[in-house]
Structure formats: structure tokens, C-alpha cells
Amino acid sequence: MTSQQIVAVGLLTEEDVAVLGKGFKRLFPVPNDAAFDDLLAKLDSVNPVAQSAARKSQP
């Protein structure tokens, strides 16, 4: 069995999953409860960083 490195973890809406299509096979649904409310609120408050700016900050 080949080992694969995880390169991303995402929180997706049902619409996001629909856009990805049937080729997106590794989906692990999370129940809709309050367990992640604090985390989601903090993520919502983060300002986006332009990709070019993020690359400049890398060594």
C-alpha cells in the first residue's frame, strides 16, 4: 500500500463539494453542531492574504 502525504484539510459547504464534482472522493462529513463555532468565528475574522504576499514571506 502506497503512503500518501496529507497536503490540505478544508472546511467545505455542500455547494463547494458540488463544484469539485465526482472526482472529489475523500470526504469526511462533520455533523452540524456547535463544537466548531468558536473556531469558525475566528476563521471568519481572519483577513485574506494575497498569494504573492504570502510567497514573499517564505524563506
N, C-alpha and C positions, 0 to 999 in steps of 0.2 A: 504494500500500500504506500502510495506516494504522500509525503507530508507537504502540506501547503501552508504558507505563512499568511496570517490574517493581516490585511493591509488597511482595512477600513471597517468601521462599525457605524451604522446610521440609524436615525430615527425617521421613519418614513410614514407619510399618510397613505391611505388607500389609493388616492389619486397618484401619488409618486410611484407606487408599486405598479399601477396600471400603465403608466408611461414607460416604465422599464420593460414591460412586456413579459412574455412567457420565457424568455431567456434568463430571467432572474429567478433562480431556483432555490437559493439558500435563504429562506425567510423564516424568522422565528417570531411569531406574533407575541405581543405583550398585552396582557389584559388591561382594559381601560379602568384604572383605579387611581387613587391619589398618591400612590407610592413614589411617583416621579414628578409630582407637581413642583416641588422646590427646585429640582434640577432643571426642569423645563423653563421655569420662570427665570432662572439665572442665564440659561442659554438664550432666551428671548431678549435679554438685556445686553448681550454682547454685540458690540459694533463689528460689522464685517470688515475684513482687511483685504485690500486689493491683492490679487495673486502676485503681481510684480513686486509689491512692497514686502510681501512675506518671503519671497525668494531672496531679496536683497539682504534680509536679516540673517540668512543662513550662512554659516562659515564656508 
